[in-house]
Amino acid sequence: MTPIISAVFLLAVLGTTGLRIWLTFRQIGHVSAHRNEVPVRFADKISKEEHHKAADYSIAKQRIGLLDTLVGTILLLLFTLGGGLQMIADTVQGFFPDTDSYAFGLALFAGFGLVGFIVDLPFSLYRTFVIEARFGFNKMTARLYVIDLFKQAALTVVLGAPLLLAVLWLMGRMGEHWWAYVWLFWMGFNLLALLFYPTVIAPLFNKFVPLADAAMQARIESLLARCGFRVGGLFVMDGSKRSAHGNAYFTGFGAAKRIVFFDTLLERLQPEEVEAVLAHELGHFKHRHVWKRIAALSLISLGLLWLLGQLMLQPGFYAGLGVSTTGTAMALILFSLVMPVFTFPLSPLFSFLSRHHEYQADAYAAQQTAANDLVTALVKLYRDNASTLTPDPIHSMFYDSHPSASLRIARLTSQSPGRPKIDLAPSGGGSDRRSDPGVQPFDA
């Protein structure tokens, strides 16, 4: 049985990695092939230089992503079939002989996480200080980067260690149905995180100040009143200290809901365009997309925890993946390593659902504000964010949570009956860069 499990895992790894590489080369080839010609819909709004920059930016990210995929696959095989995870376990066992102890579990996770961090660090540094800097997006200093790393490490210890201890305790004490208790605990933790993230976690990394623009505040409050939506406050975040990208998002739930604007977004979009962007975000709440996603993820996580409960009872699960040390901590790590290999082919389904939600949010925004304002905001965001206007359709099917610019604008135009013809010309504002690297605008 063990050789069969090893063979199935190896074939899955090679298949998924091959698929990822093929998709990356498709994206590079498609973007390169359309680099010299701006799509007709944007020909008089996006210059050739801006289009070239977007193509080069996309290709640069794909190339480093290709190397990241290859290194990640090698690391995965070294951790599992190569015996690397067992080597870490043996080292930890020298300090904590009881493999069922909480100390062993915490140390095993710490060793595993440390190796992953060391391998990932060069990629993070290259993306931030080479690619983002080359294309004029990076505002992060080396000092701030290091400070962020220490804060993230501290949060991992302060929050992650107790969370892991609780999961390990439930797995060891709740009998054969431990997965149901872990699921309930995990869902409760996530809801608490949604509640406290805006006021406790986020301020550790960014400064949030109330929106001071009285005219903008009045415009937003009018929109919220029309939509029947209440929030706990309107805030501006100093996103410009890390990146020239920008965004706007909702966070929290219940009385803790708040709207957050990146300072860069407010600087570069006109008030009516900011209102349209916000109406899009309100569309997500109107259609209950956040809760639908939470519900879907909760069902998936319940199924995965049940599956882990069955697998960890099989000796072949450990031996087939290159380890001899058994136990709850080892099972959790192996499962976290293995599952992405088998679930990646399902990516088109989840991406499709996400894009469907984006279309619904766009349609809602077009009902509450002028569709033209959302269109001009989109044009600015895609241009200023250097987002490619010519993604490969198959690559997008797997990876893109948002529809392409052309598809979104075409849909908005078709959903505006009885209105003047939509003009794609930007209605003022600058052309500086905004939105998270590699993320489409209006990420809910």
C-alpha positions in Angstrom: 0.0 0.0 0.0 2.8 2.4 0.9 4.4 2.3 -2.6 1.0 2.9 -4.2 0.5 6.0 -2.0 3.9 7.3 -2.9 3.4 6.7 -6.6 0.0 8.4 -6.6 1.4 11.4 -4.7 4.4 11.7 -7.0 2.1 11.6 -10.1 -0.2 14.2 -8.6 2.8 16.5 -7.8 4.2 16.2 -11.3 0.8 16.6 -12.9 -0.1 19.7 -10.9 3.3 21.3 -11.4 3.2 20.6 -15.1 -0.2 22.2 -15.3 1.0 25.3 -13.4 4.1 25.6 -15.7 2.0 25.2 -18.8 -0.4 27.9 -17.6 2.5 30.3 -16.8 4.0 29.9 -20.3 0.6 30.4 -21.8 0.2 33.7 -19.9 3.7 34.9 -20.9 3.2 34.0 -24.5 -0.3 35.5 -24.8 0.8 38.8 -23.1 4.0 39.0 -25.2 2.0 38.4 -28.4 -0.3 41.3 -27.6 2.3 43.6 -26.2 2.6 46.0 -29.1 -1.1 46.6 -29.7 -3.5 48.2 -27.2 -6.9 46.6 -27.3 -9.3 48.7 -29.5 -11.6 49.5 -26.6 -8.7 51.2 -24.8 -6.7 52.5 -27.7 -7.4 56.2 -27.0 -7.2 55.8 -23.2 -4.1 53.7 -22.6 -0.9 54.7 -24.3 1.4 52.2 -25.9 4.0 53.0 -23.3 1.5 52.2 -20.5 0.4 49.0 -22.3 4.1 47.9 -22.7 4.7 48.5 -19.0 1.6 46.4 -18.0 2.8 43.6 -20.3 6.4 43.7 -19.0 5.2 43.9 -15.4 2.9 40.9 -15.9 5.7 38.9 -17.6 8.2 39.7 -14.9 5.7 38.5 -12.2 5.0 35.3 -14.2 8.7 34.5 -14.5 9.5 34.8 -10.8 6.3 32.9 -10.2 7.6 30.1 -12.5 10.8 29.9 -10.5 8.8 29.9 -7.3 6.7 27.0 -8.5 9.7 24.9 -9.4 11.4 25.6 -6.1 8.2 25.0 -4.2 7.8 21.6 -5.9 11.4 20.6 -5.1 10.9 21.6 -1.5 7.6 19.7 -1.3 9.3 16.5 -2.6 12.3 17.1 -0.2 10.0 17.5 2.7 8.0 14.3 1.9 9.6 11.6 -0.2 13.1 13.1 0.3 12.8 12.7 4.1 13.2 16.3 5.0 10.2 16.5 7.3 11.4 13.3 9.1 14.8 14.9 9.5 13.2 17.9 11.2 11.1 15.5 13.4 14.2 13.6 14.4 16.0 16.8 15.4 13.0 18.0 17.4 12.7 14.6 19.1 16.2 15.0 20.4 14.9 17.8 22.6 11.3 16.5 23.1 11.3 12.7 23.0 7.6 12.3 23.5 6.1 12.8 20.0 2.6 13.1 21.4 3.6 16.0 23.6 2.5 19.6 22.9 6.1 20.7 23.1 7.0 18.3 20.3 4.1 19.5 18.2 4.9 23.2 18.6 8.6 22.6 17.9 7.8 20.5 14.8 5.6 23.3 13.4 8.3 25.9 14.2 11.0 23.9 12.4 8.8 23.3 9.4 7.7 26.9 9.3 11.3 28.2 9.6 12.5 26.2 6.7 9.6 27.4 4.5 10.2 31.0 5.6 13.9 30.8 4.7 13.1 29.4 1.3 10.4 32.0 0.6 12.3 35.0 1.8 14.5 35.6 -1.4 11.3 35.5 -3.5 9.6 38.0 -1.3 12.6 40.3 -1.3 13.0 40.0 -5.1 9.3 40.8 -5.7 9.3 43.8 -3.3 12.7 45.4 -4.0 13.3 44.4 -7.6 10.1 43.9 -9.5 7.9 46.3 -7.6 10.8 48.9 -7.5 11.6 48.4 -11.2 8.0 49.4 -12.2 7.7 52.2 -9.7 5.4 50.6 -7.2 7.5 49.9 -4.1 7.6 52.4 -1.3 8.8 49.9 1.3 12.1 50.6 3.0 14.4 47.8 4.2 13.8 49.0 7.8 10.0 48.8 7.4 10.3 45.4 5.8 12.2 44.1 8.7 9.8 45.6 11.2 6.9 44.0 9.4 8.7 40.6 9.6 9.2 40.9 13.3 5.6 42.0 13.9 4.3 39.0 11.8 6.6 36.7 13.8 5.3 38.1 17.0 1.7 37.6 15.9 2.5 34.0 14.9 3.7 33.3 18.4 1.1 35.2 20.3 -1.9 34.0 18.2 -0.6 31.0 16.3 0.9 29.0 19.2 -2.3 29.1 21.4 -4.4 28.3 18.3 -2.2 25.3 17.4 -2.2 24.1 21.0 -6.0 24.2 21.1 -6.3 22.2 17.9 -3.7 19.6 19.1 -5.6 19.3 22.4 -8.9 18.8 20.6 -7.4 16.2 18.3 -6.0 14.3 21.2 -8.9 14.5 23.6 -12.2 14.5 21.6 -12.1 11.0 20.4 -12.8 9.8 16.8 -15.0 12.8 16.1 -12.4 15.3 17.0 -12.6 16.8 13.5 -16.1 18.2 14.3 -14.8 19.9 17.5 -11.8 21.3 15.7 -14.1 22.6 12.9 -16.4 24.4 15.4 -13.4 25.9 17.2 -11.8 27.0 13.9 -15.0 28.7 12.7 -15.4 30.5 16.0 -11.8 31.7 15.8 -12.3 33.0 12.3 -15.5 34.9 13.3 -13.6 36.5 16.2 -10.7 37.4 13.9 -13.2 39.2 11.6 -14.5 41.1 14.6 -11.2 42.1 16.1 -9.0 42.5 13.0 -10.0 46.1 12.1 -9.4 47.5 15.6 -6.6 45.2 17.0 -4.5 43.6 14.2 -4.6 46.0 11.3 -3.5 49.1 13.3 -0.3 47.2 14.1 0.8 47.6 10.5 -0.9 50.7 9.3 -2.3 54.0 10.5 -6.0 54.5 10.2 -7.6 58.0 10.5 -11.2 59.1 10.1 -12.1 60.4 6.6 -11.6 64.2 6.9 -13.0 65.3 3.6 -16.5 66.6 4.5 -17.8 66.6 1.0 -16.6 63.1 0.3 -18.0 61.9 3.7 -21.4 63.4 2.8 -21.4 61.7 -0.6 -20.5 58.4 0.9 -23.1 58.7 3.7 -25.8 59.5 1.1 -24.8 56.4 -0.8 -24.9 54.3 2.4 -28.4 55.7 3.2 -29.7 54.8 -0.3 -28.4 51.3 0.1 -29.6 50.8 3.6 -26.1 50.1 4.9 -24.6 51.1 8.2 -20.9 51.1 9.2 -18.9 51.8 12.2 -16.8 54.4 10.5 -15.0 55.7 7.4 -11.2 55.5 7.5 -8.2 56.3 5.4 -5.2 54.0 5.6 -1.6 55.1 4.9 -1.0 52.4 2.2 1.4 54.8 0.5 4.1 54.0 3.0 4.5 50.5 1.5 3.3 50.8 -2.1 2.0 53.1 -4.8 -0.8 50.6 -5.3 -4.2 51.4 -3.8 -7.5 49.8 -2.9 -10.7 50.2 -0.9 -12.3 47.5 1.2 -14.8 46.6 3.9 -13.7 44.8 7.0 -15.3 43.4 10.1 -19.0 42.6 10.6 -21.9 43.8 12.7 -21.2 47.0 14.6 -17.5 46.6 13.8 -18.0 47.1 10.1 -15.8 49.8 8.7 -14.9 51.2 5.2 -11.2 51.7 4.6 -9.7 53.7 1.7 -6.1 53.6 0.8 -4.8 57.2 0.8 -3.5 56.7 -2.8 -7.0 55.8 -4.0 -8.5 59.0 -2.6 -5.7 61.1 -4.2 -6.2 59.7 -7.7 -9.8 59.0 -8.2 -12.5 61.7 -8.6 -15.2 61.7 -5.8 -17.9 60.2 -8.1 -15.4 57.4 -9.1 -14.7 56.7 -5.4 -18.4 56.5 -4.8 -18.8 54.0 -7.7 -15.9 51.9 -6.3 -17.6 51.9 -2.9 -21.0 51.0 -4.5 -19.3 48.0 -6.0 -18.1 46.9 -2.5 -21.7 47.5 -1.2 -22.8 45.1 -3.9 -20.8 42.3 -2.3 -22.7 42.9 0.9 -26.0 43.3 -0.8 -25.6 39.9 -2.4 -24.2 38.5 0.8 -21.1 37.3 -1.0 -18.9 37.4 2.1 -21.2 35.1 4.1 -21.7 32.9 1.1 -17.9 32.5 0.8 -17.7 31.9 4.6 -20.4 29.2 4.3 -18.7 27.5 1.4 -15.3 27.6 3.1 -16.8 26.2 6.3 -18.3 23.2 4.4 -15.0 22.6 2.6 -13.0 22.8 5.8 -15.4 20.4 7.5 -15.0 17.9 4.7 -11.2 18.3 4.7 -11.0 17.8 8.5 -13.1 14.7 8.2 -10.8 13.4 5.5 -7.7 14.1 7.7 -9.4 12.2 10.5 -9.6 9.1 8.2 -6.1 9.5 6.7 -4.2 9.9 10.0 -5.4 6.5 11.1 -3.7 4.8 8.1 0.0 4.0 8.6 0.4 4.2 4.9 -0.5 7.9 5.0 2.7 8.6 6.9 5.0 6.0 5.3 3.8 6.8 1.8 4.7 10.4 2.2 8.2 9.7 3.5 7.9 9.9 7.3 8.0 7.3 10.1 7.0 9.6 13.0 3.2 9.6 13.5 0.9 11.8 15.5 -1.4 14.7 15.3 1.2 17.4 14.6 2.8 15.4 11.8 -0.6 14.6 10.3 -1.5 18.2 10.2 1.7 19.2 8.4 1.5 16.4 5.9 -2.1 17.2 5.1 -1.3 20.9 4.6 1.5 19.9 2.2 -0.4 17.4 0.2 -3.9 18.8 -0.2 -3.0 21.8 -2.5 -1.6 19.3 -5.0 -4.9 17.5 -5.3 -7.2 20.6 -5.1 -5.5 22.9 -7.6 -7.4 21.4 -10.6 -10.6 22.7 -8.9 -9.3 26.3 -9.1 -11.4 27.1 -12.2 -14.6 26.4 -10.2 -13.7 28.8 -7.3 -12.4 31.4 -9.7 -15.6 31.2 -11.8 -17.7 31.8 -8.7 -15.6 34.7 -7.6 -15.8 36.3 -11.0 -19.6 35.8 -11.0 -19.7 37.7 -7.7 -17.7 40.5 -9.2 -20.2 40.9 -12.1 -23.0 41.0 -9.6 -21.2 43.7 -7.6 -20.6 45.7 -10.7 -24.2 45.5 -11.7 -25.3 46.7 -8.3 -22.9 49.6 -8.5 -24.3 50.6 -11.9 -27.8 50.7 -10.3 -26.7 52.9 -7.4 -24.3 55.2 -9.2 -23.6 56.2 -12.8 -22.1 53.2 -14.7 -19.8 55.7 -16.5 -18.1 56.5 -13.2 -17.4 52.9 -12.4 -16.0 52.4 -16.0 -13.7 55.4 -15.8 -12.5 54.2 -12.3 -11.8 50.8 -13.8 -9.8 52.3 -16.7 -7.7 54.3 -14.3 -7.1 51.4 -11.9 -6.1 49.0 -14.7 -3.9 51.6 -16.2 -2.3 52.9 -13.0 -1.9 49.4 -11.6 -0.2 48.2 -14.8 -2.7 45.3 -15.0 -2.5 43.5 -18.3 -5.5 44.1 -20.6 -4.7 40.9 -22.5 -4.6 38.0 -20.1 -4.6 34.4 -21.5 -8.2 33.1 -21.2 -7.2 29.7 -19.8 -4.7 31.2 -17.3 -7.4 33.5 -16.2 -9.9 30.6 -15.8 -7.6 29.1 -13.2 -6.2 32.2 -11.4 -8.2 35.3 -11.9 -10.8 36.1 -9.2 -11.9 39.1 -11.2 -13.0 39.3 -14.8 -10.7 41.1 -17.3 -11.0 44.8 -17.9 -12.5 44.3 -21.3 -15.2 41.9 -20.1 -16.1 44.0 -17.1 -16.5 47.2 -19.1 -18.4 45.4 -21.9 -20.8 44.0 -19.2 -21.3 47.4 -17.6 -22.0 49.0 -21.0 -24.6 46.3 -21.8 -26.3 46.8 -18.4 -26.9 50.5 -18.8 -30.0 50.7 -20.9 -31.4 54.2 -21.5 -28.3 55.9 -20.4 -25.9 58.0 -22.6 -23.2 56.0 -24.3 -20.4 55.3 -21.9 -17.2 57.3 -22.5 -14.0 55.5 -21.4 -12.1 58.8 -21.1 -10.8 59.3 -17.6 -12.7 62.1 -15.9 -9.7 63.8 -14.3 -7.2 62.6 -11.7 -3.7 61.4 -12.0 -2.1 58.4 -13.5 -0.2 57.2 -10.5 -0.2 53.5 -9.6 -2.6 51.8 -7.3 -4.1 48.5 -6.1 -2.3 45.5 -4.5 0.4 43.8 -6.6 -1.1 41.1 -8.8 -4.6 41.7 -7.4 -7.5 43.1 -9.5 -9.2 46.3 -8.4 -12.1 46.3 -5.9 -10.9 43.2 -4.0 -13.6 42.5 -1.4 
